[in-house]
C-alpha cells in the first residue's frame, strides 16, 4: 500500500474505553507502520490508531492475496490440513448433526470442499472478501453470501439460520469483533454451533509477531470476556497447538441480561 495513510482511534472492543495504557510504532513484516496499544482495563492488545475501514476493505479485496495468498489464482491441489483439524475437533466433541454450514473467511473454500466430501447433502455457504477466492468457491458449487462484518451488515434473504458456523483465524482481522460476533449470533438458532479459532497472543513469536492484517491479539481471558459480553457459552475449548486458541460455542444470554434477570428475580421474590 502507499505510505499516505490516515489513522483513526477506536474504542476497546471489550470494555469500550478510549484510554490507552501505552502505544508504540513499529514496522511490520510487510514494511507497514503499525501502532500497537494495550487496554489498561482488560489488557487486550490491538492496533490503535489504525487505518480506516475503507482502507482495510481495499487492502483485503486487492492486496492481501498478494501478500498472504500469492498462489490464490493457481490451480493447486486442495489443501485439507486445516479443514481436517477443525472438523476433527467438532465431530469428536459430538457436534455432528448439521445440515447447513457457513464458513466465514472461507479463503479458497477448502473447508467446505472437505465437508461436502465427508457429508454429502450438506448445504454449504461461504463469506469471503477476496474476489479471486469467491470465483473459485462458486465454481466449486458453494453458495456465496453477502456478509460484511467490518461494516456491521449482512444481506441474507429471510431469516436464514445456519446449523454450523466456522470462523477460523478471522476475528483478529475484523475492525469491531464485538459487533461481528453480535451479527453472527443473529445467524444462529438455539441449537447452532459456532467454531472460532484465533492466534494465541501468549505465543506471539510462534504466530510471527504483530502486523497490519491482525488488528487484535487475543488471550484466552480476552476471548472469554468477549463471549460473555455478547452472549455465548463455551462448550469446548483448547490450545493444543500452543499458537492457536479454539472454541466451540452456543448462544446464551449476555452477562447484562443474566445479571438483570437476577435483580428481577430478587425483586419479584
ROGU-492930 format. One record per residue: residue number from 0; residue in one letter; x, y, z of N, C-alpha, C in turn. Coordinates in Angstrom, 2 decimals. Layout:
// ROGU-492930
   num   residuo      n_c1      n_c2      n_c3     ca_c1     ca_c2     ca_c3      c_c1      c_c2      c_c3
   NUM         A         X         Y         Z         X         Y         Z         X         Y         Z
...
//
This chain:
// ROGU-492930
   num   residuo      n_c1      n_c2      n_c3     ca_c1     ca_c2     ca_c3      c_c1      c_c2      c_c3
     0         X      0.84     -1.19      0.00      0.00      0.00      0.00      0.88      1.24      0.00
     1         X      0.31      2.37     -0.42      1.11      3.57     -0.41      1.28      4.05      1.02
     2         X      2.20      5.01      1.20      2.56      5.42      2.55      1.75      6.59      3.06
     3         X      0.80      7.08      2.27     -0.03      8.21      2.71     -1.33      7.67      3.29
     4         X     -1.27      7.25      4.54     -2.43      6.64      5.20     -2.90      7.53      6.33
     5         X     -4.19      7.52      6.55     -4.74      8.20      7.70     -5.01      7.16      8.79
     6         X     -4.80      7.56     10.03     -5.00      6.67     11.16     -6.15      7.18     12.02
     7         X     -6.94      6.23     12.56     -8.12      6.57     13.34     -8.11      5.80     14.66
     8         X     -8.53      6.47     15.73     -8.61      5.83     17.03     -9.93      5.07     17.16
     9         X     -9.88      3.93     17.85    -11.09      3.14     18.11    -11.13      2.79     19.59
    10         X    -12.33      2.49     20.07    -12.50      2.09     21.47    -12.17      0.61     21.65
    11         X    -11.85      0.23     22.86    -11.61     -1.18     23.17    -12.88     -1.98     22.90
    12         X    -12.80     -3.13     22.21    -14.00     -3.91     21.89    -14.57     -4.66     23.09
    13         X    -13.80     -4.74     24.17    -14.26     -5.48     25.35    -14.92     -4.55     26.37
    14         X    -14.22     -3.48     26.75    -14.78     -2.59     27.78    -15.31     -1.28     27.22
    15         X    -14.97     -0.96     25.97    -15.48      0.26     25.35    -14.72      1.52     25.72
    16         X    -13.65      1.40     26.49    -12.93      2.59     26.94    -12.09      3.17     25.80
    17         X    -11.77      4.44     25.93    -10.93      5.13     24.96     -9.64      5.62     25.60
    18         X     -9.26      4.96     26.70     -7.98      5.24     27.35     -6.98      4.17     26.90
    19         X     -5.75      4.57     26.74     -4.76      3.65     26.22     -3.57      3.60     27.17
    20         X     -3.18      2.40     27.57     -2.12      2.24     28.55     -0.76      2.66     28.03
    21         X     -0.45      2.29     26.81      0.79      2.70     26.16      0.64      2.43     24.68
    22         X      1.49      3.01     23.87      1.48      2.68     22.45      2.89      2.81     21.89
    23         X      3.12      2.08     20.82      4.44      2.08     20.20      4.24      1.87     18.70
    24         X      5.08      2.49     17.91      5.03      2.34     16.45      6.19      1.45     16.00
    25         X      5.88      0.48     15.15      6.92     -0.38     14.60      6.63     -0.63     13.12
    26         X      7.62     -1.12     12.41      7.44     -1.60     11.03      7.16     -3.09     11.09
    27         X      6.10     -3.53     10.41      5.77     -4.95     10.45      6.47     -5.70      9.32
    28         X      6.14     -7.00      9.19      6.82     -7.83      8.19      6.47     -7.45      6.76
    29         X      5.38     -6.66      6.60      5.01     -6.17      5.28      5.59     -4.78      5.01
    30         X      6.45     -4.30      5.95      7.03     -2.96      5.86      5.98     -1.86      6.00
    31         X      4.90     -2.18      6.69      3.88     -1.19      7.00      4.08     -0.70      8.44
    32         X      3.85      0.59      8.65      3.93      1.12     10.00      2.65      0.78     10.76
    33         X      2.78      0.18     11.93      1.62     -0.12     12.76      1.81      0.47     14.14
    34         X      0.71      0.78     14.79      0.73      1.39     16.11      0.01      0.46     17.08
    35         X      0.71     -0.03     18.08      0.20     -1.04     19.00     -0.10     -0.41     20.35
    36         X     -1.24     -0.78     20.92     -1.60     -0.29     22.25     -2.17     -1.45     23.07
    37         X     -2.38     -1.20     24.36     -2.99     -2.19     25.23     -4.02     -1.49     26.10
    38         X     -5.18     -2.12     26.27     -6.22     -1.54     27.10     -5.81     -1.66     28.57
    39         X     -5.84     -0.55     29.34     -5.45     -0.61     30.74     -6.47     -1.33     31.62
    40         X     -7.69     -1.56     31.10     -8.73     -2.23     31.89     -8.69     -3.74     31.76
    41         X     -8.62     -4.24     30.52     -8.72     -5.69     30.31     -7.48     -6.30     29.66
    42         X     -6.52     -5.48     29.29     -5.24     -5.99     28.81     -5.21     -6.46     27.38
    43         X     -6.27     -6.27     26.61     -6.23     -6.71     25.22     -5.25     -5.84     24.43
    44         X     -4.47     -6.46     23.58     -3.52     -5.76     22.71     -4.18     -5.57     21.35
    45         X     -4.11     -4.37     20.81     -4.71     -4.14     19.50     -4.05     -2.96     18.80
    46         X     -4.26     -2.84     17.50     -3.71     -1.74     16.72     -4.59     -0.51     16.90
    47         X     -3.99      0.56     17.38     -4.75      1.77     17.66     -3.77      2.93     17.87
    48         X     -3.88      3.99     17.01     -4.83      4.15     15.91     -4.50      3.20     14.76
    49         X     -5.42      3.12     13.82     -5.26      2.19     12.70     -5.85      2.83     11.44
    50         X     -5.69      2.12     10.32     -6.27      2.60      9.07     -7.79      2.64      9.18
    51         X     -8.43      3.34      8.27     -9.89      3.40      8.25    -10.47      2.08      7.76
    52         X    -11.77      1.88      8.00    -12.45      0.68      7.49    -12.31      0.58      5.99
    53         X    -12.47      1.72      5.31    -12.39      1.75      3.85    -11.02      1.29      3.37
    54         X     -9.96      1.75      4.06     -8.61      1.33      3.68     -8.41     -0.17      3.89
    55         X     -8.96     -0.69      4.97     -8.82     -2.12      5.24     -9.62     -2.96      4.24
    56         X    -10.81     -2.52      3.89    -11.61     -3.24      2.91    -10.85     -3.32      1.58
    57         X    -10.26     -2.21      1.17     -9.46     -2.19     -0.06     -8.27     -3.12      0.08
    58         X     -7.62     -3.10      1.23     -6.46     -3.95      1.49     -6.80     -5.43      1.30
    59         X     -7.94     -5.86      1.86     -8.29     -7.27      1.78     -8.79     -7.67      0.39
    60         X     -9.44     -6.75     -0.30    -10.00     -7.10     -1.60     -8.95     -7.12     -2.70
    61         X     -7.88     -6.34     -2.55     -6.96     -6.22     -3.68     -5.49     -6.48     -3.36
    62         X     -5.11     -6.44     -2.08     -3.69     -6.52     -1.74     -3.34     -7.74     -0.90
    63         X     -4.22     -8.14     -0.01     -3.92     -9.20      0.95     -3.55    -10.51      0.25
    64         X     -4.24    -10.84     -0.83     -3.93    -12.09     -1.54     -2.48    -12.14     -1.99
    65         X     -1.97    -11.00     -2.48     -0.59    -10.97     -2.97      0.42    -11.12     -1.84
    66         X      0.04    -10.67     -0.64      0.94    -10.75      0.50      0.90    -12.11      1.18
    67         X     -0.32    -12.64      1.37     -0.51    -13.85      2.17     -0.93    -15.06      1.35
    68         X     -1.53    -14.83      0.18     -2.01    -15.96     -0.62     -1.57    -15.77     -2.07
    69         X     -0.25    -15.75     -2.32      0.23    -15.49     -3.68     -0.19    -16.54     -4.69
    70         X     -0.60    -17.73     -4.21     -0.99    -18.81     -5.11     -2.49    -18.91     -5.27
    71         X     -3.22    -17.84     -4.88     -4.67    -17.93     -4.86     -5.27    -18.20     -6.24
    72         X     -4.58    -17.74     -7.28     -5.12    -17.93     -8.63     -4.55    -19.17     -9.31
    73         X     -3.64    -19.85     -8.64     -3.06    -21.04     -9.24     -3.98    -22.24     -9.06
    74         X     -3.86    -23.19     -9.94     -4.72    -24.38     -9.90     -4.08    -25.44     -9.00
    75         X     -4.01    -25.14     -7.70     -3.38    -26.06     -6.76     -4.30    -27.23     -6.42
    76         X     -3.70    -28.30     -5.92     -4.50    -29.37     -5.33     -5.10    -28.85     -4.03
    77         X     -6.28    -29.32     -3.67     -6.91    -28.87     -2.42     -6.01    -29.10     -1.21
    78         X     -6.02    -28.16     -0.29     -5.23    -28.25      0.93     -6.20    -28.45      2.09
    79         X     -6.25    -29.66      2.62     -7.26    -30.01      3.62     -6.71    -30.11      5.05
    80         X     -5.46    -29.75      5.25     -4.84    -29.91      6.56     -5.64    -29.20      7.66
    81         X     -5.94    -27.93      7.46     -6.67    -27.17      8.48     -8.11    -27.65      8.61
    82         X     -8.73    -27.99      7.47    -10.11    -28.46      7.49    -10.22    -29.76      8.30
    83         X     -9.28    -30.67      8.11     -9.30    -31.93      8.86     -9.20    -31.68     10.36
    84         X     -8.31    -30.75     10.75     -8.13    -30.45     12.17     -9.40    -29.85     12.77
    85         X    -10.01    -28.90     12.05    -11.22    -28.25     12.56    -12.35    -29.25     12.70
    86         X    -12.59    -30.04     11.67    -13.71    -30.98     11.70    -13.48    -32.09     12.71
    87         X    -12.24    -32.48     12.94    -11.96    -33.47     13.98    -12.36    -32.93     15.34
    88         X    -12.05    -31.67     15.61    -12.43    -31.06     16.89    -13.94    -31.00     17.03
    89         X    -14.62    -30.64     15.96    -16.08    -30.50     16.02    -16.75    -31.87     16.18
    90         X    -16.39    -32.81     15.32    -17.05    -34.12     15.32    -16.70    -34.94     16.55
    91         X    -15.45    -34.89     16.98    -15.03    -35.67     18.14    -15.68    -35.21     19.44
    92         X    -16.21    -34.01     19.43    -16.91    -33.50     20.61    -18.43    -33.62     20.48
    93         X    -18.86    -34.43     19.51    -20.27    -34.80     19.41    -21.15    -33.86     18.64
    94         X    -20.55    -32.89     17.93    -21.36    -31.94     17.18    -21.39    -32.37     15.70
    95         X    -22.21    -33.35     15.42    -22.23    -33.93     14.08    -23.58    -33.86     13.39
    96         X    -24.54    -33.20     14.04    -25.88    -33.08     13.45    -26.05    -31.69     12.82
    97         X    -25.60    -31.56     11.60    -25.77    -30.27     10.91    -26.07    -30.51      9.43
    98         X    -26.96    -29.68      8.92    -27.36    -29.75      7.51    -26.97    -28.52      6.71
    99         X    -26.51    -27.49      7.42    -26.05    -26.28      6.73    -24.82    -25.75      7.44
   100         X    -23.85    -25.29      6.64    -22.58    -24.79      7.17    -22.26    -23.46      6.52
   101         X    -21.87    -22.50      7.34    -21.38    -21.21      6.85    -19.92    -21.08      7.28
   102         X    -19.03    -20.90      6.31    -17.61    -20.68      6.60    -17.30    -19.21      6.36
   103         X    -16.98    -18.49      7.43    -16.70    -17.06      7.35    -15.20    -16.86      7.19
   104         X    -14.83    -16.12      6.14    -13.41    -16.00      5.81    -12.94    -17.30      5.19
   105         X    -13.66    -17.73      4.17    -13.51    -19.09      3.64    -12.25    -19.30      2.80
   106         X    -11.56    -18.22      2.46    -10.37    -18.38      1.61    -10.75    -19.01      0.28
   107         X    -10.07    -20.07     -0.08    -10.34    -20.74     -1.37    -11.41    -21.82     -1.25
   108         X    -11.98    -21.97     -0.05    -13.12    -22.87      0.11    -12.78    -24.30      0.43
   109         X    -11.54    -24.57      0.88    -11.15    -25.96      1.14    -11.93    -26.57      2.31
   110         X    -12.31    -25.74      3.27    -13.11    -26.25      4.40    -14.43    -26.82      3.89
   111         X    -15.10    -26.06      3.04    -16.39    -26.51      2.52    -16.24    -27.71      1.59
   112         X    -15.16    -27.73      0.83    -14.89    -28.89     -0.03    -14.74    -30.16      0.81
   113         X    -14.00    -30.04      1.90    -13.76    -31.20      2.77    -15.06    -31.67      3.41
   114         X    -15.89    -30.72      3.84    -17.17    -31.07      4.47    -18.08    -31.78      3.47
   115         X    -18.16    -31.27      2.26    -19.03    -31.89      1.25    -18.56    -33.29      0.87
   116         X    -17.25    -33.49      0.88    -16.70    -34.81      0.59    -17.13    -35.83      1.64
   117         X    -17.21    -35.37      2.89    -17.47    -36.28      4.00    -18.92    -36.26      4.48
   118         X    -19.67    -35.23      4.12    -21.09    -35.17      4.47    -21.89    -34.70      3.26
   119         X    -22.06    -35.56      2.27    -22.82    -35.17      1.08    -24.23    -34.73      1.46
   120         X    -24.72    -33.72      0.77    -26.07    -33.23      1.03    -26.14    -32.03      1.94
   121         X    -25.03    -31.73      2.62    -24.99    -30.55      3.48    -24.96    -29.29      2.61
   122         X    -25.79    -28.31      2.97    -25.76    -27.02      2.28    -24.52    -26.26      2.73
   123         X    -23.75    -25.74      1.78    -22.50    -25.06      2.12    -22.55    -23.61      1.66
   124         X    -22.18    -22.72      2.56    -22.21    -21.28      2.31    -20.86    -20.69      2.70
   125         X    -20.45    -19.65      1.99    -19.17    -19.01      2.28    -19.33    -17.50      2.29
   126         X    -18.58    -16.88      3.18    -18.40    -15.43      3.19    -16.92    -15.16      3.01
   127         X    -16.56    -14.37      2.00    -15.15    -14.15      1.68    -15.01    -12.80      0.97
   128         X    -13.97    -12.05      1.32    -13.79    -10.71      0.73    -12.98    -10.74     -0.56
   129         X    -12.12    -11.74     -0.74    -11.28    -11.80     -1.92    -12.09    -12.15     -3.17
   130         X    -11.99    -11.33     -4.19    -12.72    -11.58     -5.44    -12.28    -12.88     -6.09
   131         X    -10.98    -13.12     -6.15    -10.47    -14.34     -6.78    -10.91    -15.59     -6.03
   132         X    -10.90    -15.51     -4.69    -11.34    -16.66     -3.90    -12.82    -16.93     -4.10
   133         X    -13.62    -15.88     -4.17    -15.07    -16.06     -4.37    -15.37    -16.76     -5.69
   134         X    -14.63    -16.41     -6.71    -14.83    -17.06     -8.01    -14.55    -18.55     -7.89
   135         X    -13.47    -18.91     -7.22    -13.12    -20.32     -7.06    -14.18    -21.06     -6.23
   136         X    -14.66    -20.42     -5.16    -15.67    -21.04     -4.30    -16.95    -21.31     -5.09
   137         X    -17.40    -20.33     -5.85    -18.62    -20.50     -6.64    -18.43    -21.56     -7.72
   138         X    -17.27    -21.59     -8.35    -17.00    -22.60     -9.38    -17.03    -24.01     -8.81
   139         X    -16.79    -24.13     -7.50    -16.83    -25.44     -6.85    -18.21    -25.78     -6.31
   140         X    -19.19    -24.93     -6.59    -20.58    -25.27     -6.27    -21.08    -24.84     -4.91
   141         X    -20.36    -23.93     -4.23    -20.80    -23.46     -2.92    -21.52    -22.11     -3.07
   142         X    -22.35    -21.78     -2.10    -23.10    -20.54     -2.12    -22.30    -19.42     -1.48
   143         X    -22.26    -18.26     -2.14    -21.62    -17.07     -1.58    -22.70    -16.18     -0.96
   144         X    -22.47    -15.72      0.26    -23.42    -14.80      0.88    -22.73    -13.46      1.15
   145         X    -23.52    -12.42      1.16    -23.04    -11.06      1.36    -23.06    -10.75      2.85
   146         X    -21.94    -11.01      3.50    -21.83    -10.83      4.95    -20.63     -9.92      5.20
   147         X    -20.90     -8.66      5.54    -19.83     -7.69      5.74    -19.71     -7.37      7.22
   148         X    -18.92     -8.15      7.92    -18.80     -7.97      9.37    -18.06     -6.69      9.72
   149         X    -17.19     -6.20      8.83    -16.49     -4.96      9.10    -17.41     -3.75      9.02
   150         X    -18.42     -3.84      8.15    -19.38     -2.74      8.06    -20.59     -2.99      8.95
   151         X    -20.60     -4.14      9.62    -21.70     -4.43     10.54    -23.00     -4.70      9.83
   152         X    -22.97     -5.46      8.74    -24.20     -5.70      7.98    -24.16     -7.05      7.29
   153         X    -25.35     -7.51      6.91    -25.42     -8.69      6.05    -26.68     -8.59      5.21
   154         X    -26.64     -9.27      4.07    -27.79     -9.31      3.17    -28.13    -10.77      2.92
   155         X    -28.81    -11.36      3.88    -29.21    -12.76      3.78    -30.72    -12.81      3.72
   156         X    -31.23    -13.45      2.70    -32.68    -13.47      2.49    -33.40    -14.16      3.63
   157         X    -34.52    -13.55      4.03    -35.37    -14.15      5.05    -34.68    -14.24      6.39
   158         X    -35.04    -15.26      7.15    -34.47    -15.47      8.48    -33.54    -16.68      8.48
   159         X    -32.71    -16.77      7.47    -31.81    -17.92      7.32    -30.91    -18.08      8.53
   160         X    -30.90    -19.27      9.11    -30.03    -19.61     10.21    -29.17    -20.80      9.78
   161         X    -28.00    -20.92     10.37    -27.06    -21.97     10.00    -26.82    -22.91     11.17
   162         X    -26.75    -24.20     10.89    -26.51    -25.20     11.94    -25.09    -25.10     12.49
   163         X    -24.15    -24.88     11.60    -22.74    -24.80     11.98    -22.12    -23.59     11.30
   164         X    -21.45    -22.75     12.10    -20.71    -21.61     11.57    -19.25    -21.77     11.97
   165         X    -18.38    -21.62     10.99    -16.94    -21.77     11.23    -16.26    -20.43     10.94
   166         X    -15.42    -20.01     11.86    -14.69    -18.76     11.69    -13.26    -18.99     12.20
   167         X    -12.44    -19.50     11.34    -11.06    -19.84     11.71    -10.10    -18.73     11.32
   168         X     -9.44    -18.15     12.31     -8.46    -17.09     12.10     -9.04    -15.92     11.28
   169         X    -10.19    -15.45     11.74    -10.87    -14.32     11.10    -11.08    -13.18     12.09
   170         X    -11.44    -13.50     13.32    -11.85    -12.48     14.29    -10.76    -11.43     14.50
   171         X     -9.51    -11.86     14.46     -8.40    -10.92     14.69     -8.23     -9.91     13.56
   172         X     -8.87    -10.18     12.41     -8.79     -9.28     11.26     -9.90     -8.22     11.26
   173         X    -10.92     -8.41     12.05    -12.13     -7.59     11.95    -12.00     -6.27     12.72
   174         X    -12.62     -5.24     12.17    -12.50     -3.90     12.74    -13.13     -3.81     14.13
   175         X    -14.31     -4.42     14.27    -15.01     -4.40     15.56    -15.52     -5.82     15.87
   176         X    -14.70     -6.64     16.50    -15.07     -8.04     16.73    -16.32     -8.21     17.58
   177         X    -16.59     -7.27     18.46    -17.80     -7.36     19.29    -19.05     -7.24     18.44
   178         X    -19.06     -6.30     17.50    -20.21     -6.15     16.60    -20.31     -7.35     15.67
   179         X    -19.17     -7.83     15.19    -19.16     -9.00     14.31    -19.79    -10.21     15.00
   180         X    -19.44    -10.45     16.25    -19.98    -11.59     16.98    -21.48    -11.44     17.21
   181         X    -21.95    -10.22     17.40    -23.39     -9.98     17.56    -24.15    -10.33     16.29
   182         X    -23.56     -9.98     15.14    -24.19    -10.31     13.86    -24.21    -11.82     13.66
   183         X    -23.11    -12.47     13.96    -23.03    -13.93     13.82    -24.06    -14.61     14.71
   184         X    -24.23    -14.10     15.90    -25.21    -14.67     16.83    -26.61    -14.63     16.24
   185         X    -26.93    -13.58     15.48    -28.23    -13.47     14.83    -28.43    -14.50     13.73
   186         X    -27.34    -15.11     13.26    -27.42    -16.11     12.20    -27.52    -17.53     12.76
   187         X    -27.65    -17.63     14.08    -27.70    -18.93     14.74    -29.07    -19.17     15.35
   188         X    -29.54    -20.43     15.31    -30.72    -20.81     16.06    -30.28    -21.40     17.40
   189         X    -31.20    -21.85     18.19    -30.86    -22.28     19.56    -29.93    -23.48     19.60
   190         X    -29.96    -24.30     18.54    -29.11    -25.50     18.52    -27.88    -25.35     17.63
   191         X    -27.66    -24.16     17.11    -26.49    -23.92     16.26    -25.21    -24.00     17.08
   192         X    -24.13    -24.29     16.38    -22.80    -24.33     16.99    -21.88    -23.39     16.20
   193         X    -21.08    -22.64     16.94    -20.10    -21.73     16.33    -18.70    -22.20     16.71
   194         X    -17.86    -22.39     15.70    -16.45    -22.73     15.93    -15.60    -21.50     15.62
   195         X    -14.77    -21.10     16.57    -13.87    -19.96     16.38    -12.46    -20.36     16.77
   196         X    -11.49    -19.96     15.96    -10.08    -20.12     16.32     -9.35    -18.81     16.04
   197         X     -8.45    -18.44     16.93     -7.65    -17.22     16.78     -6.21    -17.51     17.18
   198         X     -5.26    -16.71     16.69     -3.88    -16.86     17.18     -3.80    -16.54     18.67
   199         X     -2.92    -17.21     19.36     -2.76    -17.05     20.81     -1.66    -16.02     21.07
   200         X     -2.03    -14.86     21.60     -1.05    -13.79     21.82      0.04    -14.21     22.80
   201         X     -0.25    -15.18     23.65      0.76    -15.65     24.60      1.88    -16.44     23.91
   202         X      1.70    -16.68     22.62      2.74    -17.34     21.81      3.09    -16.42     20.64
   203         X      3.35    -15.15     20.94      3.49    -14.14     19.90      4.63    -14.46     18.93
   204         X      5.71    -15.08     19.39      6.80    -15.42     18.48      6.38    -16.52     17.51
   205         X      5.57    -17.45     18.01      5.13    -18.56     17.15      4.10    -18.11     16.12
   206         X      3.38    -17.01     16.41      2.41    -16.52     15.42      3.01    -15.40     14.58
   207         X      4.34    -15.29     14.62      5.12    -14.42     13.73      4.87    -12.94     13.98
   208         X      4.61    -12.60     15.24      4.62    -11.20     15.64      3.41    -10.38     15.25
   209         X      3.57     -9.08     15.39      2.50     -8.12     15.10      2.58     -7.68     13.64
   210         X      1.42     -7.50     13.01      1.42     -6.96     11.64      0.07     -6.33     11.32
   211         X      0.04     -5.60     10.20     -1.10     -4.76      9.86     -2.39     -5.54      9.64
   212         X     -2.30     -6.80      9.23     -3.51     -7.57      8.92     -4.24     -8.04     10.17
   213         X     -3.53     -8.12     11.30     -4.16     -8.53     12.56     -4.39     -7.29     13.42
   214         X     -5.65     -6.96     13.60     -5.99     -5.76     14.38     -6.02     -6.05     15.87
   215         X     -6.24     -7.31     16.24     -6.36     -7.69     17.66     -5.49     -8.91     17.94
   216         X     -5.00     -8.97     19.19     -4.14    -10.06     19.65     -4.73    -10.59     20.95
   217         X     -5.45    -11.71     20.83     -6.31    -12.19     21.92     -5.59    -13.18     22.83
   218         X     -5.89    -13.07     24.12     -5.57    -14.11     25.09     -6.86    -14.89     25.38
   219         X     -6.74    -15.99     26.09     -7.93    -16.77     26.44     -8.88    -15.94     27.31
   220         X     -8.33    -15.15     28.22     -9.18    -14.31     29.08     -9.93    -13.29     28.24
   221         X     -9.24    -12.67     27.27     -9.91    -11.71     26.38    -11.08    -12.35     25.66
   222         X    -10.86    -13.55     25.12    -11.89    -14.22     24.33    -13.10    -14.55     25.18
   223         X    -12.86    -15.09     26.37    -13.97    -15.49     27.23    -14.77    -14.28     27.72
   224         X    -14.09    -13.17     27.97    -14.80    -11.95     28.36    -15.67    -11.45     27.22
   225         X    -15.13    -11.48     26.00    -15.88    -11.06     24.82    -17.11    -11.95     24.62
   226         X    -16.95    -13.25     24.72    -18.08    -14.18     24.58    -19.14    -13.91     25.64
   227         X    -18.70    -13.68     26.86    -19.60    -13.41     27.97    -20.40    -12.14     27.73
   228         X    -19.73    -11.11     27.23    -20.39     -9.83     26.97    -21.46     -9.94     25.89
   229         X    -21.14    -10.69     24.82    -22.06    -10.79     23.67    -23.18    -11.78     23.96
   230         X    -22.86    -12.85     24.67    -23.85    -13.87     24.96    -23.57    -15.18     24.25
   231         X    -22.42    -15.78     24.57    -22.06    -17.11     24.07    -21.59    -17.95     25.24
   232         X    -21.94    -19.23     25.19    -21.45    -20.18     26.18    -20.38    -21.05     25.54
   233         X    -19.23    -21.15     26.19    -18.15    -22.01     25.69    -18.46    -23.45     26.07
   234         X    -18.63    -24.31     25.06    -18.91    -25.72     25.28    -17.62    -26.54     25.38
   235         X    -16.68    -26.23     24.49    -15.39    -26.92     24.45    -14.34    -25.89     24.01
   236         X    -13.12    -26.04     24.50    -12.05    -25.15     24.05    -10.73    -25.89     24.13
   237         X     -9.71    -25.34     23.49     -8.40    -25.97     23.53     -7.32    -25.04     23.01
   238         X     -6.07    -25.42     23.25     -4.92    -24.67     22.72     -3.75    -25.62     22.48
   239         X     -4.08    -26.82     22.00     -3.04    -27.85     21.92     -1.95    -27.52     20.91
   240         X     -2.21    -26.63     19.97     -1.16    -26.23     19.03     -0.25    -25.16     19.61
   241         X     -0.61    -24.67     20.81      0.15    -23.63     21.52      0.03    -22.26     20.86
   242         X      0.03    -22.20     19.54     -0.06    -20.91     18.86     -1.50    -20.53     18.54
   243         X     -2.48    -21.38     18.86     -3.87    -21.17     18.47     -4.81    -21.47     19.64
   244         X     -5.79    -20.59     19.83     -6.89    -20.82     20.77     -8.13    -21.17     19.95
   245         X     -8.87    -22.21     20.36    -10.09    -22.55     19.63    -11.23    -22.82     20.60
   246         X    -12.45    -22.55     20.12    -13.65    -22.64     20.95    -14.82    -23.18     20.13
   247         X    -15.66    -23.98     20.79    -16.95    -24.37     20.24    -18.00    -23.75     21.15
   248         X    -18.92    -22.99     20.55    -19.83    -22.15     21.31    -21.28    -22.37     20.93
   249         X    -22.18    -22.04     21.85    -23.59    -21.92     21.52    -24.10    -20.59     22.06
   250         X    -25.25    -20.19     21.59    -25.84    -18.93     22.04    -26.25    -19.01     23.49
   251         X    -26.13    -17.89     24.19    -26.65    -17.78     25.55    -27.02    -16.32     25.77
   252         X    -27.50    -16.00     26.95    -27.79    -14.61     27.28    -26.48    -13.88     27.58
   253         X    -26.47    -12.59     27.32    -25.30    -11.78     27.66    -25.19    -11.64     29.17
   254         X    -24.03    -11.24     29.64    -23.83    -11.03     31.07    -24.79     -9.96     31.59
   255         X    -25.08     -8.96     30.76    -26.01     -7.89     31.15    -27.39     -8.46     31.44
   256         X    -27.89     -9.29     30.50    -29.23     -9.86     30.69    -29.25    -10.82     31.87
   257         X    -28.19    -11.61     32.04    -28.17    -12.56     33.16    -28.21    -11.83     34.51
   258         X    -27.45    -10.76     34.61    -27.43    -10.01     35.85    -28.75     -9.28     36.09
   259         X    -29.35     -8.78     35.00    -30.65     -8.11     35.12    -31.72     -9.09     35.57
   260         X    -31.67    -10.30     35.04    -32.63    -11.33     35.46    -32.50    -11.64     36.95
   261         X    -31.27    -11.66     37.47    -31.06    -11.90     38.89    -31.75    -10.82     39.73
   262         X    -31.62     -9.59     39.28    -32.24     -8.48     40.01    -33.75     -8.62     40.02
   263         X    -34.33     -8.93     38.84    -35.79     -9.05     38.75    -36.31    -10.22     39.57
   264         X    -35.55    -11.33     39.57    -35.96    -12.47     40.38    -35.96    -12.12     41.87
   265         X    -34.98    -11.34     42.27    -34.91    -10.92     43.67    -36.07     -9.99     44.02
   266         X    -36.34     -9.02     43.12    -37.42     -8.06     43.38    -38.77     -8.75     43.44
   267         X    -38.96     -9.72     42.53    -40.27    -10.38     42.45    -40.38    -11.57     43.40
   268         X    -39.36    -11.77     44.20    -39.43    -12.83     45.22    -39.30    -14.21     44.63
//
